[in-house]
Amino acid sequence: MIRRPAGSNPFEFVVVSGLRAAQLMRGCLPKVDREHKVISTAQLEVAMGKIARIPLTPELVEEV
């Protein structure tokens, strides 16, 4: 079991890990040693701080 970093949001950890796992399945290179299954590798990357979400800012949101 991968432990999420202390003080981090559990929902965010799960979502970011899931999105990263999808990237890894599409062929992105892992940022840690690939000794585990895809989801465990993604969780390790997030727990180690190698992958993080980018906060949504007004500059990134396109106006419709």
PDB file of N, CA, C and O in Angstrom:
ATOM      1  N   MET A   1       0.846  -1.164   0.000  1.00  0.00           N
ATOM      2  CA  MET A   1       0.000   0.000   0.000  1.00  0.00           C
ATOM      3  C   MET A   1       0.899   1.236   0.000  1.00  0.00           C
ATOM      4  O   MET A   1       1.873   1.305   0.750  1.00  0.00           O
ATOM      5  N   ILE A   2       0.570   2.190  -0.830  1.00  0.00           N
ATOM      6  CA  ILE A   2       1.300   3.446  -0.913  1.00  0.00           C
ATOM      7  C   ILE A   2       0.632   4.442   0.021  1.00  0.00           C
ATOM      8  O   ILE A   2      -0.584   4.627  -0.030  1.00  0.00           O
ATOM      9  N   ARG A   3       1.406   5.072   0.857  1.00  0.00           N
ATOM     10  CA  ARG A   3       0.855   6.078   1.770  1.00  0.00           C
ATOM     11  C   ARG A   3       0.981   7.454   1.134  1.00  0.00           C
ATOM     12  O   ARG A   3       2.043   7.830   0.638  1.00  0.00           O
ATOM     13  N   ARG A   4      -0.104   8.187   1.156  1.00  0.00           N
ATOM     14  CA  ARG A   4      -0.074   9.540   0.616  1.00  0.00           C
ATOM     15  C   ARG A   4       0.663  10.456   1.585  1.00  0.00           C
ATOM     16  O   ARG A   4       0.722  10.173   2.782  1.00  0.00           O
ATOM     17  N   PRO A   5       1.222  11.545   1.080  1.00  0.00           N
ATOM     18  CA  PRO A   5       1.949  12.464   1.954  1.00  0.00           C
ATOM     19  C   PRO A   5       1.040  13.048   3.034  1.00  0.00           C
ATOM     20  O   PRO A   5      -0.138  13.311   2.793  1.00  0.00           O
ATOM     21  N   ALA A   6       1.597  13.246   4.216  1.00  0.00           N
ATOM     22  CA  ALA A   6       0.830  13.821   5.320  1.00  0.00           C
ATOM     23  C   ALA A   6       0.357  15.218   4.947  1.00  0.00           C
ATOM     24  O   ALA A   6       1.107  16.008   4.375  1.00  0.00           O
ATOM     25  N   GLY A   7      -0.880  15.509   5.274  1.00  0.00           N
ATOM     26  CA  GLY A   7      -1.436  16.827   4.994  1.00  0.00           C
ATOM     27  C   GLY A   7      -1.975  16.995   3.591  1.00  0.00           C
ATOM     28  O   GLY A   7      -2.487  18.062   3.252  1.00  0.00           O
ATOM     29  N   SER A   8      -1.870  15.959   2.765  1.00  0.00           N
ATOM     30  CA  SER A   8      -2.397  16.079   1.403  1.00  0.00           C
ATOM     31  C   SER A   8      -3.865  15.665   1.370  1.00  0.00           C
ATOM     32  O   SER A   8      -4.334  14.931   2.239  1.00  0.00           O
ATOM     33  N   ASN A   9      -4.566  16.134   0.380  1.00  0.00           N
ATOM     34  CA  ASN A   9      -5.975  15.847   0.206  1.00  0.00           C
ATOM     35  C   ASN A   9      -6.128  14.431  -0.365  1.00  0.00           C
ATOM     36  O   ASN A   9      -5.590  14.156  -1.438  1.00  0.00           O
ATOM     37  N   PRO A  10      -6.842  13.526   0.315  1.00  0.00           N
ATOM     38  CA  PRO A  10      -6.970  12.152  -0.188  1.00  0.00           C
ATOM     39  C   PRO A  10      -7.653  12.073  -1.551  1.00  0.00           C
ATOM     40  O   PRO A  10      -7.260  11.262  -2.389  1.00  0.00           O
ATOM     41  N   PHE A  11      -8.662  12.897  -1.782  1.00  0.00           N
ATOM     42  CA  PHE A  11      -9.349  12.888  -3.071  1.00  0.00           C
ATOM     43  C   PHE A  11      -8.397  13.307  -4.177  1.00  0.00           C
ATOM     44  O   PHE A  11      -8.357  12.681  -5.236  1.00  0.00           O
ATOM     45  N   GLU A  12      -7.638  14.352  -3.939  1.00  0.00           N
ATOM     46  CA  GLU A  12      -6.683  14.839  -4.942  1.00  0.00           C
ATOM     47  C   GLU A  12      -5.619  13.777  -5.229  1.00  0.00           C
ATOM     48  O   GLU A  12      -5.231  13.593  -6.383  1.00  0.00           O
ATOM     49  N   PHE A  13      -5.149  13.088  -4.209  1.00  0.00           N
ATOM     50  CA  PHE A  13      -4.153  12.032  -4.381  1.00  0.00           C
ATOM     51  C   PHE A  13      -4.679  10.950  -5.321  1.00  0.00           C
ATOM     52  O   PHE A  13      -3.973  10.509  -6.227  1.00  0.00           O
ATOM     53  N   VAL A  14      -5.913  10.530  -5.101  1.00  0.00           N
ATOM     54  CA  VAL A  14      -6.513   9.468  -5.920  1.00  0.00           C
ATOM     55  C   VAL A  14      -6.705   9.942  -7.360  1.00  0.00           C
ATOM     56  O   VAL A  14      -6.386   9.213  -8.300  1.00  0.00           O
ATOM     57  N   VAL A  15      -7.216  11.142  -7.536  1.00  0.00           N
ATOM     58  CA  VAL A  15      -7.482  11.649  -8.885  1.00  0.00           C
ATOM     59  C   VAL A  15      -6.184  11.839  -9.664  1.00  0.00           C
ATOM     60  O   VAL A  15      -6.081  11.408 -10.812  1.00  0.00           O
ATOM     61  N   VAL A  16      -5.196  12.481  -9.049  1.00  0.00           N
ATOM     62  CA  VAL A  16      -3.923  12.723  -9.738  1.00  0.00           C
ATOM     63  C   VAL A  16      -3.234  11.396 -10.055  1.00  0.00           C
ATOM     64  O   VAL A  16      -2.663  11.237 -11.134  1.00  0.00           O
ATOM     65  N   SER A  17      -3.285  10.450  -9.127  1.00  0.00           N
ATOM     66  CA  SER A  17      -2.683   9.139  -9.376  1.00  0.00           C
ATOM     67  C   SER A  17      -3.376   8.423 -10.532  1.00  0.00           C
ATOM     68  O   SER A  17      -2.715   7.802 -11.365  1.00  0.00           O
ATOM     69  N   GLY A  18      -4.694   8.507 -10.584  1.00  0.00           N
ATOM     70  CA  GLY A  18      -5.438   7.879 -11.673  1.00  0.00           C
ATOM     71  C   GLY A  18      -5.125   8.496 -13.023  1.00  0.00           C
ATOM     72  O   GLY A  18      -4.975   7.788 -14.019  1.00  0.00           O
ATOM     73  N   LEU A  19      -5.028   9.812 -13.053  1.00  0.00           N
ATOM     74  CA  LEU A  19      -4.686  10.486 -14.309  1.00  0.00           C
ATOM     75  C   LEU A  19      -3.270  10.135 -14.749  1.00  0.00           C
ATOM     76  O   LEU A  19      -3.009   9.941 -15.937  1.00  0.00           O
ATOM     77  N   ARG A  20      -2.362  10.055 -13.786  1.00  0.00           N
ATOM     78  CA  ARG A  20      -0.977   9.687 -14.109  1.00  0.00           C
ATOM     79  C   ARG A  20      -0.906   8.243 -14.595  1.00  0.00           C
ATOM     80  O   ARG A  20      -0.141   7.941 -15.511  1.00  0.00           O
ATOM     81  N   ALA A  21      -1.689   7.348 -14.001  1.00  0.00           N
ATOM     82  CA  ALA A  21      -1.710   5.953 -14.442  1.00  0.00           C
ATOM     83  C   ALA A  21      -2.169   5.865 -15.893  1.00  0.00           C
ATOM     84  O   ALA A  21      -1.634   5.073 -16.669  1.00  0.00           O
ATOM     85  N   ALA A  22      -3.152   6.671 -16.258  1.00  0.00           N
ATOM     86  CA  ALA A  22      -3.620   6.689 -17.647  1.00  0.00           C
ATOM     87  C   ALA A  22      -2.505   7.154 -18.577  1.00  0.00           C
ATOM     88  O   ALA A  22      -2.343   6.611 -19.670  1.00  0.00           O
ATOM     89  N   GLN A  23      -1.734   8.157 -18.150  1.00  0.00           N
ATOM     90  CA  GLN A  23      -0.605   8.622 -18.960  1.00  0.00           C
ATOM     91  C   GLN A  23       0.432   7.511 -19.126  1.00  0.00           C
ATOM     92  O   GLN A  23       0.959   7.304 -20.219  1.00  0.00           O
ATOM     93  N   LEU A  24       0.719   6.805 -18.041  1.00  0.00           N
ATOM     94  CA  LEU A  24       1.704   5.722 -18.108  1.00  0.00           C
ATOM     95  C   LEU A  24       1.228   4.609 -19.038  1.00  0.00           C
ATOM     96  O   LEU A  24       2.034   4.034 -19.770  1.00  0.00           O
ATOM     97  N   MET A  25      -0.065   4.298 -19.021  1.00  0.00           N
ATOM     98  CA  MET A  25      -0.593   3.257 -19.904  1.00  0.00           C
ATOM     99  C   MET A  25      -0.531   3.682 -21.366  1.00  0.00           C
ATOM    100  O   MET A  25      -0.446   2.838 -22.258  1.00  0.00           O
ATOM    101  N   ARG A  26      -0.573   4.997 -21.614  1.00  0.00           N
ATOM    102  CA  ARG A  26      -0.466   5.491 -22.986  1.00  0.00           C
ATOM    103  C   ARG A  26       0.981   5.568 -23.463  1.00  0.00           C
ATOM    104  O   ARG A  26       1.234   5.862 -24.631  1.00  0.00           O
ATOM    105  N   GLY A  27       1.938   5.304 -22.558  1.00  0.00           N
ATOM    106  CA  GLY A  27       3.321   5.247 -22.997  1.00  0.00           C
ATOM    107  C   GLY A  27       4.262   6.281 -22.410  1.00  0.00           C
ATOM    108  O   GLY A  27       5.432   6.315 -22.792  1.00  0.00           O
ATOM    109  N   CYS A  28       3.805   7.122 -21.500  1.00  0.00           N
ATOM    110  CA  CYS A  28       4.702   8.090 -20.862  1.00  0.00           C
ATOM    111  C   CYS A  28       5.744   7.342 -20.031  1.00  0.00           C
ATOM    112  O   CYS A  28       5.478   6.264 -19.499  1.00  0.00           O
ATOM    113  N   LEU A  29       6.913   7.925 -19.935  1.00  0.00           N
ATOM    114  CA  LEU A  29       7.986   7.301 -19.168  1.00  0.00           C
ATOM    115  C   LEU A  29       7.799   7.559 -17.681  1.00  0.00           C
ATOM    116  O   LEU A  29       7.534   8.692 -17.280  1.00  0.00           O
ATOM    117  N   PRO A  30       7.933   6.522 -16.857  1.00  0.00           N
ATOM    118  CA  PRO A  30       7.795   6.711 -15.412  1.00  0.00           C
ATOM    119  C   PRO A  30       8.961   7.495 -14.832  1.00  0.00           C
ATOM    120  O   PRO A  30      10.081   7.422 -15.337  1.00  0.00           O
ATOM    121  N   LYS A  31       8.694   8.241 -13.775  1.00  0.00           N
ATOM    122  CA  LYS A  31       9.718   9.049 -13.117  1.00  0.00           C
ATOM    123  C   LYS A  31      10.339   8.324 -11.928  1.00  0.00           C
ATOM    124  O   LYS A  31      11.193   8.885 -11.243  1.00  0.00           O
ATOM    125  N   VAL A  32       9.920   7.081 -11.674  1.00  0.00           N
ATOM    126  CA  VAL A  32      10.498   6.221 -10.641  1.00  0.00           C
ATOM    127  C   VAL A  32      10.754   4.861 -11.295  1.00  0.00           C
ATOM    128  O   VAL A  32      10.289   4.604 -12.405  1.00  0.00           O
ATOM    129  N   ASP A  33      11.490   4.000 -10.605  1.00  0.00           N
ATOM    130  CA  ASP A  33      11.736   2.660 -11.134  1.00  0.00           C
ATOM    131  C   ASP A  33      10.420   1.917 -11.313  1.00  0.00           C
ATOM    132  O   ASP A  33       9.562   1.932 -10.431  1.00  0.00           O
ATOM    133  N   ARG A  34      10.271   1.280 -12.439  1.00  0.00           N
ATOM    134  CA  ARG A  34       9.026   0.581 -12.777  1.00  0.00           C
ATOM    135  C   ARG A  34       9.088  -0.864 -12.305  1.00  0.00           C
ATOM    136  O   ARG A  34       9.238  -1.779 -13.114  1.00  0.00           O
ATOM    137  N   GLU A  35       8.972  -1.070 -11.003  1.00  0.00           N
ATOM    138  CA  GLU A  35       8.992  -2.407 -10.438  1.00  0.00           C
ATOM    139  C   GLU A  35       7.588  -2.868 -10.067  1.00  0.00           C
ATOM    140  O   GLU A  35       7.390  -4.017  -9.670  1.00  0.00           O
ATOM    141  N   HIS A  36       6.620  -1.976 -10.198  1.00  0.00           N
ATOM    142  CA  HIS A  36       5.262  -2.258  -9.736  1.00  0.00           C
ATOM    143  C   HIS A  36       4.291  -2.160 -10.904  1.00  0.00           C
ATOM    144  O   HIS A  36       4.672  -1.854 -12.034  1.00  0.00           O
ATOM    145  N   LYS A  37       3.044  -2.425 -10.606  1.00  0.00           N
ATOM    146  CA  LYS A  37       2.003  -2.237 -11.611  1.00  0.00           C
ATOM    147  C   LYS A  37       1.833  -0.747 -11.883  1.00  0.00           C
ATOM    148  O   LYS A  37       2.357   0.089 -11.146  1.00  0.00           O
ATOM    149  N   VAL A  38       1.107  -0.423 -12.930  1.00  0.00           N
ATOM    150  CA  VAL A  38       0.968   0.958 -13.381  1.00  0.00           C
ATOM    151  C   VAL A  38       0.391   1.864 -12.291  1.00  0.00           C
ATOM    152  O   VAL A  38       0.916   2.953 -12.057  1.00  0.00           O
ATOM    153  N   ILE A  39      -0.671   1.437 -11.627  1.00  0.00           N
ATOM    154  CA  ILE A  39      -1.299   2.305 -10.630  1.00  0.00           C
ATOM    155  C   ILE A  39      -0.385   2.520  -9.435  1.00  0.00           C
ATOM    156  O   ILE A  39      -0.345   3.619  -8.881  1.00  0.00           O
ATOM    157  N   SER A  40       0.354   1.488  -9.026  1.00  0.00           N
ATOM    158  CA  SER A  40       1.293   1.644  -7.916  1.00  0.00           C
ATOM    159  C   SER A  40       2.433   2.581  -8.292  1.00  0.00           C
ATOM    160  O   SER A  40       2.882   3.381  -7.471  1.00  0.00           O
ATOM    161  N   THR A  41       2.899   2.481  -9.528  1.00  0.00           N
ATOM    162  CA  THR A  41       3.948   3.383 -10.005  1.00  0.00           C
ATOM    163  C   THR A  41       3.439   4.820  -9.985  1.00  0.00           C
ATOM    164  O   THR A  41       4.156   5.725  -9.559  1.00  0.00           O
ATOM    165  N   ALA A  42       2.219   5.035 -10.438  1.00  0.00           N
ATOM    166  CA  ALA A  42       1.633   6.380 -10.442  1.00  0.00           C
ATOM    167  C   ALA A  42       1.484   6.910  -9.019  1.00  0.00           C
ATOM    168  O   ALA A  42       1.779   8.076  -8.756  1.00  0.00           O
ATOM    169  N   GLN A  43       1.032   6.067  -8.108  1.00  0.00           N
ATOM    170  CA  GLN A  43       0.879   6.497  -6.716  1.00  0.00           C
ATOM    171  C   GLN A  43       2.227   6.839  -6.095  1.00  0.00           C
ATOM    172  O   GLN A  43       2.337   7.810  -5.345  1.00  0.00           O
ATOM    173  N   LEU A  44       3.255   6.049  -6.401  1.00  0.00           N
ATOM    174  CA  LEU A  44       4.598   6.347  -5.895  1.00  0.00           C
ATOM    175  C   LEU A  44       5.089   7.698  -6.405  1.00  0.00           C
ATOM    176  O   LEU A  44       5.662   8.481  -5.648  1.00  0.00           O
ATOM    177  N   GLU A  45       4.865   7.968  -7.680  1.00  0.00           N
ATOM    178  CA  GLU A  45       5.291   9.245  -8.257  1.00  0.00           C
ATOM    179  C   GLU A  45       4.617  10.416  -7.547  1.00  0.00           C
ATOM    180  O   GLU A  45       5.267  11.411  -7.229  1.00  0.00           O
ATOM    181  N   VAL A  46       3.335  10.298  -7.304  1.00  0.00           N
ATOM    182  CA  VAL A  46       2.597  11.371  -6.632  1.00  0.00           C
ATOM    183  C   VAL A  46       3.054  11.494  -5.179  1.00  0.00           C
ATOM    184  O   VAL A  46       3.268  12.604  -4.691  1.00  0.00           O
ATOM    185  N   ALA A  47       3.205  10.371  -4.487  1.00  0.00           N
ATOM    186  CA  ALA A  47       3.618  10.390  -3.081  1.00  0.00           C
ATOM    187  C   ALA A  47       5.019  10.978  -2.909  1.00  0.00           C
ATOM    188  O   ALA A  47       5.304  11.625  -1.901  1.00  0.00           O
ATOM    189  N   MET A  48       5.894  10.750  -3.897  1.00  0.00           N
ATOM    190  CA  MET A  48       7.263  11.262  -3.814  1.00  0.00           C
ATOM    191  C   MET A  48       7.368  12.714  -4.286  1.00  0.00           C
ATOM    192  O   MET A  48       8.436  13.320  -4.203  1.00  0.00           O
ATOM    193  N   GLY A  49       6.263  13.266  -4.780  1.00  0.00           N
ATOM    194  CA  GLY A  49       6.268  14.656  -5.216  1.00  0.00           C
ATOM    195  C   GLY A  49       6.808  14.860  -6.623  1.00  0.00           C
ATOM    196  O   GLY A  49       7.093  15.991  -7.018  1.00  0.00           O
ATOM    197  N   LYS A  50       6.952  13.781  -7.382  1.00  0.00           N
ATOM    198  CA  LYS A  50       7.460  13.900  -8.748  1.00  0.00           C
ATOM    199  C   LYS A  50       6.360  14.278  -9.731  1.00  0.00           C
ATOM    200  O   LYS A  50       6.635  14.731 -10.842  1.00  0.00           O
ATOM    201  N   ILE A  51       5.112  14.088  -9.311  1.00  0.00           N
ATOM    202  CA  ILE A  51       3.941  14.444 -10.112  1.00  0.00           C
ATOM    203  C   ILE A  51       2.997  15.229  -9.210  1.00  0.00           C
ATOM    204  O   ILE A  51       2.741  14.830  -8.075  1.00  0.00           O
ATOM    205  N   ALA A  52       2.486  16.336  -9.712  1.00  0.00           N
ATOM    206  CA  ALA A  52       1.530  17.143  -8.958  1.00  0.00           C
ATOM    207  C   ALA A  52       0.562  17.787  -9.933  1.00  0.00           C
ATOM    208  O   ALA A  52       0.852  17.923 -11.122  1.00  0.00           O
ATOM    209  N   ARG A  53      -0.574  18.177  -9.422  1.00  0.00           N
ATOM    210  CA  ARG A  53      -1.534  18.852 -10.290  1.00  0.00           C
ATOM    211  C   ARG A  53      -1.135  20.308 -10.435  1.00  0.00           C
ATOM    212  O   ARG A  53      -0.480  20.876  -9.561  1.00  0.00           O
ATOM    213  N   ILE A  54      -1.533  20.895 -11.532  1.00  0.00           N
ATOM    214  CA  ILE A  54      -1.311  22.318 -11.739  1.00  0.00           C
ATOM    215  C   ILE A  54      -2.612  23.019 -11.369  1.00  0.00           C
ATOM    216  O   ILE A  54      -3.652  22.740 -11.966  1.00  0.00           O
ATOM    217  N   PRO A  55      -2.571  23.924 -10.394  1.00  0.00           N
ATOM    218  CA  PRO A  55      -3.805  24.626 -10.020  1.00  0.00           C
ATOM    219  C   PRO A  55      -4.382  25.399 -11.210  1.00  0.00           C
ATOM    220  O   PRO A  55      -3.646  26.010 -11.984  1.00  0.00           O
ATOM    221  N   LEU A  56      -5.669  25.364 -11.336  1.00  0.00           N
ATOM    222  CA  LEU A  56      -6.342  26.065 -12.414  1.00  0.00           C
ATOM    223  C   LEU A  56      -6.398  27.548 -12.090  1.00  0.00           C
ATOM    224  O   LEU A  56      -6.935  27.945 -11.056  1.00  0.00           O
ATOM    225  N   THR A  57      -5.847  28.358 -12.969  1.00  0.00           N
ATOM    226  CA  THR A  57      -5.847  29.815 -12.774  1.00  0.00           C
ATOM    227  C   THR A  57      -6.664  30.460 -13.883  1.00  0.00           C
ATOM    228  O   THR A  57      -6.888  29.847 -14.927  1.00  0.00           O
ATOM    229  N   PRO A  58      -7.106  31.682 -13.666  1.00  0.00           N
ATOM    230  CA  PRO A  58      -7.907  32.346 -14.703  1.00  0.00           C
ATOM    231  C   PRO A  58      -7.203  32.442 -16.047  1.00  0.00           C
ATOM    232  O   PRO A  58      -7.866  32.433 -17.085  1.00  0.00           O
ATOM    233  N   GLU A  59      -5.855  32.537 -16.056  1.00  0.00           N
ATOM    234  CA  GLU A  59      -5.130  32.629 -17.319  1.00  0.00           C
ATOM    235  C   GLU A  59      -5.232  31.342 -18.121  1.00  0.00           C
ATOM    236  O   GLU A  59      -5.153  31.367 -19.349  1.00  0.00           O
ATOM    237  N   LEU A  60      -5.407  30.211 -17.434  1.00  0.00           N
ATOM    238  CA  LEU A  60      -5.472  28.930 -18.113  1.00  0.00           C
ATOM    239  C   LEU A  60      -6.866  28.594 -18.616  1.00  0.00           C
ATOM    240  O   LEU A  60      -7.023  27.703 -19.451  1.00  0.00           O
ATOM    241  N   VAL A  61      -7.872  29.286 -18.124  1.00  0.00           N
ATOM    242  CA  VAL A  61      -9.249  29.021 -18.522  1.00  0.00           C
ATOM    243  C   VAL A  61      -9.597  29.882 -19.720  1.00  0.00           C
ATOM    244  O   VAL A  61      -9.483  31.107 -19.672  1.00  0.00           O
ATOM    245  N   GLU A  62     -10.020  29.238 -20.790  1.00  0.00           N
ATOM    246  CA  GLU A  62     -10.418  29.986 -21.979  1.00  0.00           C
ATOM    247  C   GLU A  62     -11.840  30.491 -21.805  1.00  0.00           C
ATOM    248  O   GLU A  62     -12.707  29.778 -21.300  1.00  0.00           O
ATOM    249  N   GLU A  63     -12.065  31.704 -22.220  1.00  0.00           N
ATOM    250  CA  GLU A  63     -13.421  32.246 -22.153  1.00  0.00           C
ATOM    251  C   GLU A  63     -14.229  31.719 -23.324  1.00  0.00           C
ATOM    252  O   GLU A  63     -13.730  31.604 -24.444  1.00  0.00           O
ATOM    253  N   VAL A  64     -15.465  31.407 -23.051  1.00  0.00           N
ATOM    254  CA  VAL A  64     -16.345  30.857 -24.089  1.00  0.00           C
ATOM    255  C   VAL A  64     -17.090  31.971 -24.767  1.00  0.00           C
ATOM    256  O   VAL A  64     -17.884  31.720 -25.673  1.00  0.00           O
TER     257      VAL A  64
END
